[in-house]
Amino acid sequence: MVHIFIVLTLLIKGFCSFENPGAFLPFEYNEPFSLPVKKTPSLYKGCDNTTKFIVGIISHPSEFDFRNFIRNNWGAPAYRNCRTTKLIFLMGNSDDLEMDKQVEQEANRYSDVLLLDYYESYNLVARKVFGFFRYVNQSCPNVKCVLKGDSDTVINLTGMEKLCEIMPDNNLTITGYYGWDKPLRDLQSKWYTPYFVYPIKTWPSLVSGFSYLLSGYGIVPRLMNTLETKTSFFTSENFRRLWEDILFTGIVRDLSEIPLVHNTGFHWGNKPDYWWHEGKRIILALETRTDCTESCSTEYAWNLVQANRRENNFSTFSSYECHLQTLREVPDFRNSIGSSLVRSQARNL
């Protein structure tokens, strides 16, 4: 009888499940949550009082080529308002000490890395996005727009700045491409979610995580307050293991009563779609791995975005000042790079 009581107690408290947990824990882990910071961006590269738009790119420590591609191409100061739009990279620890040393050297060299003290894995990306939002909440007092992107996504920052400009200052919104609406119960899927973690049949409405825009003054404080007061993020390890787009643009956004805006300018694959604005069709973000059958590289996507910029008569560079800043910071700046990146991407496809 004692053994039966113990088993029943564990089941009732949620410490045991007959389901395969997949990447989740088979029991709940309620230790206090903390996320130390190893390195923050400089004021010059990160936020200061003049920053209106901040871009955070999530990247694995091993993706040196991706980060350098971004610095040399679409993320360079020359392609954005370098005074008010900032771009930083978001990383954790790898399981390779030598790689981590190289990442710290990179962070010291470029001063554009928010380095968080946790070990990277696919199901822990929500930690990284939390770290980004916490940084914005603490260091970006006057920011209107916050863009989250993946390292394999090419972003048209001039287009994003135009989108940010037309969004109301005081109406909070999250803009992106609508994502799926049901938890996947197939154990073979990398998005597998067991019932004991999320028993509801549908997710709240959400946008896909490769890139999405938070707009409106005060949107990040609203989300962070909701995260703390209305969710189990700080007490449940399994909740923190939910995918970041589901967690932040779905669950937390819904509890915060922030509306979603669907925008087809956010797209994936090698067939771009567009945001139509003032008679112009504008590519906003193009993710290069999903549903891509050929020419699956960020270099190819950047060529598409550049052609779209020319089609819309966007300035070659945002300003002479920002072009000079790029030349100072990235001496090998140019519009495309060689085949080393293409080869590294091919290995990851």
N, C-alpha and C positions, 0 to 999 in steps of 0.2 A: 504493500500500500504506500509506503514511503517513497519508493521509486516512482510509482505512478503519479503521486502528488508532485514530485520534483519535475517530471516531464511536463505535466499539465501546466505547472507554474511557468516553466521556460517558454512554452508555447504561448501562453497568455501574454507574457511580457515581451514577446517578439524576439527572444534570444535564440530561437531555433526555427528552422523552416525545412519542410520536405522538398522545397524547390531547390534546384541547382542555383547557387547565388551568382554564378558567372564572375564578373569583375567586382561584385559587391561582397560585403562581409555576410557570413551566414548568421551573424548575431550583431546586435547593435553595440556600438562603441561610443561611450559617453564621456570620454576624457575631455577636459577643457581644450578648446581649439586655439591655436596660435599660428601665426605665419610671419616669422621674422624676415626682415629685409637685410640682404647682404650689401646691396648697392643701389643707390637711387640716381636718376639722371641729374645732371647739373641744371642750375636755373636757366642757363643759356639754351640747353637742348630740351629740357623738360618745361614744366609750367612755371610761369611767373604771373604777376598781376596783370600783364597785358595779353595773356593767352586767352583766345576766344574759342579755339578749336584744338582738341588734342586727339591724336591718333595712337592707338596702342596695338602693336602687331605681336601676336603670340607666336613664339618660335621655340623649337627644341634646340638645346645647346649644340647639337651636331650640325645645325643648318647654317653654317658659316657662309656658304655660297648664296643662299637665299637672302640673308641679311645684307651681304655686300651688294647683291643685285639691286635690292631695294634702295640702299644708300646711293648707288650709282645711277639709278634710273628713276622710277616713278616717285620714290620717296625723297628725292633730293630737294633741298631748299629751293632750287630753281623752278620747281613745278608746283609750288604753293606759296602762299603769303608767309614768308619766313619769319616775319615779326609776330604774327598772331596765331599761326597754325604750327603746331609742334608734332613731331613723330618720335615715338620711343618703342623699344622692343621689350617684351615681357618674357622672362625665362626663369626656370628653376634649376635644380642640380641634375646632372646626369649620374650614371654609375661608373664614370671614367674620370679619375682624378686629374689626369693630364688634360682631358678635354675641359674640365671645369677651370683649370688654371688658364687655358687659352681664352675661355669666355671672360674670366676676370680681367685678363689683359686687354681684350676687346672692349670691355666696359670702361676700363680706364682710358683707353685710347680715344673712343668716340663719345663717351659721357652721355650716351643715349639709351642706356639699358637699365630697366628696373629688374634687379636680380633678387629672386625670392628664395628663401632657404627651405626648400622641400624637394623631394625627388620626383622627377617628372614621370607621368604615365598618362595614357589616353583618358582614363577615368578620373584624373585629378586636375583636368584643365580648369574646372570651375574655381579652384583655388587661385589660379593665375589671374583669371578675370576679376575675382574678388580683390586680389592684390592691386590690380590696375584701378578699380573703382575706389578702393580705399585711398590710393595715392591721389587720384583726382579730387576726392572729397577733402583731403587734407592740404593739398598743394595747389589747387587750381580754383581760386575763389571766384574768378570772373568768367569761367568757361561757359559757353552756350551749347556747344556741340561736342560730343564724345563719340569717336568712331572706333569700333573694335574690328580688327581684321586678322586673317590668317596669313602666314608667311608665303603660302602658295597662291595668294590672291593678288591680282594687279588692280590698283585703285587709281582712278582719275581724280586727283585731289582738287583740281580746279573745278571739276563738276561737283564734287562733294561740298566745296566751299559755297558754290552757288546754291546748292540744296539747303545748306545750313542757313544761308542768308535769307531765304524766303520762308523758313519755318518761323512760326510765331515765337517771340521771346519768352512768353509766359505760359504757353500751352505745351505741356510735356508730351512728347511722342517718341515712339521707337519705330524707325523706318528700316525696311529690308524686304527680303523675298520670303513669302509665306512658306513655312516648313510643314513637316508632317504633323498629323493630329492624334496618332494612336501609339501607345507604347508597343514596342516589338517584343513578343514573347518567345521568339525563335532563338534558342540557345546559340545557334551558329552565327547570329548577327552580332556585329561589334556594338550595336546599340541595344542589345538584349537588356530588358528590365524585368526582373521577377515581380510577381504580384505582391510579395511581402514587403517590397520596397515602395511600390506605387500601385495600389490595388484599383485605382480608378481607370475606367476604360479609355478615356481620352485625355490628352494633354490640354492645358489651356492654349489658346491661339498663340503662335510664336512665329519668329522669323529664323531663317537658317543662319547658322553661326559663322559662315565664312566671312561675312561682313555685315554689320548693321550700325545704324546711326542713332544715338540718343540725342535728343534736342530739347531745348528749353532750359532757361536758367533754373537751377535747383533740381534737375532730374536725378542726378547721382545721389545727393543727400536723401531724396525721397526713396530711392531704391534701397539704399543702405539702411535707412530707418526701418523699412518694411522687412528687410532681411533679418534684422536683429529682433524685431518685436512680433513678427507674424509668421516666422518660419523656424524650423529646427536646425538651421545651417550651423549654428555655433555649438550644438549639442549632439548632432547626428552625423556620424561619418558616412553612412549610406546616402543621406540626403546630399552631402557635399560631393558624392560620386556621381550624381546625376549630371548629364551633359550640360555644358554651360549655357547653350542657347535655350534649352528647355528650362533650365533653372532661372536664368535672369530675364530672358525675353518672354518666357511663358509664365511660370509660376509666380515669380516675384513681381513681374510687371502687372499680372492680373490682380494680385493682392494690393498693388499700389494704385490700381484703377488708372493706369496709363494706357491710352489707346495705341494700337498698332497702325502703321501705314504701309500698305503693300506697294512696292516700287520695282518695276521690271528692269530698271537700270542696274539692279543688283542681279547678276546671273552667273552661270557656270558653264563649263565645257568650252568648245571652240566655236560656238555659234552665239555671239553676244545678242542681248536684247537691250532695250533703250528706255531711258527716261525722257519723255517729250516735254520740253520746256521752251516757251517762247518760239515755237516753230522749229526748234532744233532737237535732234535725237542724240542723246548723250549717254555714253557708257559710263556708269558709275563705278562698278566693281566687277571683275571677271575672275572667277575661281577656276583653276587650271587642271584639276584632277577629276572632278565628278563628271560623269557622262561625256568624257572626252575620248575620242577614238583615234585622233591623229593630231599632230602638231601640239602635243600636250606639254607645253613649257611656258614658264612665265615670260620668257623672251618673246615667244609668239604672241602671247596675250598683250604684252607691252606694245608690240608693233600695231596691233589692232587699236589699242587705246590711243597711240600717237596719231594714227590715221584719223581716228574720230576727233581728236583735238584739232587737227588741221581742217577737217570738214566743217567744224564749228567756228573756225577762225579764232581759236584760243591763241593767245600769245605764246611764242616759242618758249619763253621763260617768263615767270611771274613778274620779275623786275630785274633791273641791272644789279641792284644791291643783292638780291637773293641768288643771282647767278654767280656773283663774285664770292658770296659766302660758300656756295657749293665748291667752287674751284679751290678755296682755301682749305675746306674741310675734307674734300675727297679729290686729291690731286689727279687720280686716274678717271675722273668723271667723264662719261661719254654716254651716248644714247643706247648703246647695246654692248654686251660682253661676249666673250668667246665661248667655245664649245664646252669648257669645263663645267659650267653650270648645267648645260643641256645634258651632259653625261651624268652628273650627279642626280638630276631629276629623273632620268631614265631608270636609274637604279632604284628609285623610290616608287615608281609607278606600279 
